[in-house]
Amino acid sequence: MKEERINNMCGGEGYVTIKHLLSDHEQSLNKKITLYAQVTIEPGHSLGYHEHHGESEIYYIISGKGEYSDDGSLRPVSSGDLTFTPDGHGHGMANCGEENLVFTALIVAD
């Protein structure tokens, strides 16, 4: 599995680590899935607010605590929570806890 560390992702603080759960070949077999990954945000780091156009994204929180921005409205998230950002809307995520915030991210083309 390919893993990458992205600094200031979407204008966020610090960095985000993304472990791609599908190979490029597997992902290309179904052009509807543009990303399926495990994302890790360390304490004090964030994934900046961004909008989706022509696609939707789902987060499933595996562990940790975060503050999720849903079209600018903030709400806490933790293990077992699910978020959905439809086409034309935006979101962001900050780790506000003391341990890593880990979640899966699935982006599906509309």
C-alpha positions as CSV (number, residue, x, y, z in Angstrom):
1,M,0.0,0.0,0.0
2,K,1.3,3.4,-1.0
3,E,1.6,5.9,1.9
4,E,2.2,9.6,1.6
5,R,2.6,12.5,4.0
6,I,1.1,15.8,2.8
7,N,2.1,19.1,4.5
8,N,-0.6,21.7,4.9
9,M,-3.2,19.6,3.1
10,C,-6.0,21.9,1.8
11,G,-4.5,24.7,3.8
12,G,-4.6,22.8,7.1
13,E,-2.0,22.9,9.9
14,G,0.9,20.4,10.1
15,Y,0.6,17.3,8.0
16,V,-1.7,14.4,7.2
17,T,-0.6,10.9,6.4
18,I,-2.6,9.0,3.8
19,K,-2.3,5.2,3.3
20,H,-4.0,4.3,0.0
21,L,-6.0,1.1,0.5
22,L,-6.4,0.4,-3.2
23,S,-3.5,0.1,-5.7
24,D,-3.6,2.4,-8.7
25,H,-4.7,-0.7,-10.8
26,E,-7.5,-1.6,-8.4
27,Q,-8.7,1.9,-8.3
28,S,-8.7,2.3,-12.1
29,L,-11.0,-0.8,-12.4
30,N,-13.9,1.2,-11.1
31,K,-13.7,4.8,-12.2
32,K,-16.4,5.8,-9.6
33,I,-13.9,5.4,-6.7
34,T,-11.3,8.2,-6.8
35,L,-9.9,7.6,-3.3
36,Y,-10.2,4.9,-0.6
37,A,-7.6,5.5,2.1
38,Q,-6.8,5.4,5.8
39,V,-6.0,9.0,7.0
40,T,-4.1,9.8,10.1
41,I,-4.0,13.3,11.6
42,E,-1.7,13.8,14.6
43,P,-2.7,15.9,17.6
44,G,-2.7,19.6,16.7
45,H,-2.7,19.0,13.0
46,S,-5.6,19.4,10.5
47,L,-6.9,18.8,7.1
48,G,-8.1,22.2,5.8
49,Y,-11.7,23.1,4.7
50,H,-12.3,22.2,1.1
51,E,-15.2,21.7,-1.3
52,H,-16.1,18.7,-3.5
53,H,-17.4,19.2,-7.0
54,G,-18.5,16.2,-9.1
55,E,-17.9,13.8,-6.2
56,S,-18.9,13.0,-2.6
57,E,-16.8,11.9,0.3
58,I,-17.5,9.7,3.4
59,Y,-15.3,9.6,6.5
60,Y,-15.6,6.7,9.0
61,I,-13.8,7.5,12.3
62,I,-11.7,4.6,13.5
63,S,-10.0,6.2,16.6
64,G,-9.2,9.5,18.2
65,K,-11.2,12.7,18.5
66,G,-11.7,15.5,16.0
67,E,-13.5,18.6,15.2
68,Y,-15.3,18.2,11.9
69,S,-16.3,21.2,9.8
70,D,-19.5,20.4,7.8
71,D,-20.1,23.4,5.5
72,G,-18.5,25.6,8.2
73,S,-20.6,24.2,11.1
74,L,-18.3,22.6,13.6
75,R,-19.1,19.3,15.5
76,P,-17.1,16.8,17.5
77,V,-16.4,13.4,16.0
78,S,-14.9,10.2,17.6
79,S,-14.6,6.5,17.0
80,G,-17.6,5.0,15.2
81,D,-18.9,8.3,13.7
82,L,-19.6,8.7,10.0
83,T,-19.6,11.9,8.0
84,F,-20.9,12.5,4.5
85,T,-20.1,15.4,2.2
86,P,-22.2,15.5,-0.9
87,D,-21.3,17.1,-4.3
88,G,-21.1,20.9,-4.0
89,H,-20.5,21.0,-0.3
90,G,-17.3,21.3,1.9
91,H,-15.7,19.9,5.0
92,G,-12.5,19.9,7.0
93,M,-11.1,18.0,10.0
94,A,-8.9,18.9,12.9
95,N,-7.4,16.6,15.6
96,C,-8.4,18.1,18.9
97,G,-7.5,15.1,21.0
98,E,-4.3,13.8,22.6
99,E,-3.9,10.7,20.3
100,N,-3.8,10.2,16.5
101,L,-7.1,10.7,14.7
102,V,-7.5,7.9,12.3
103,F,-10.4,7.5,9.7
104,T,-11.1,6.0,6.4
105,A,-11.9,8.3,3.5
106,L,-13.9,7.2,0.5
107,I,-14.4,9.6,-2.5
108,V,-16.9,8.5,-5.1
109,A,-17.4,10.3,-8.4
110,D,-21.0,11.4,-9.0
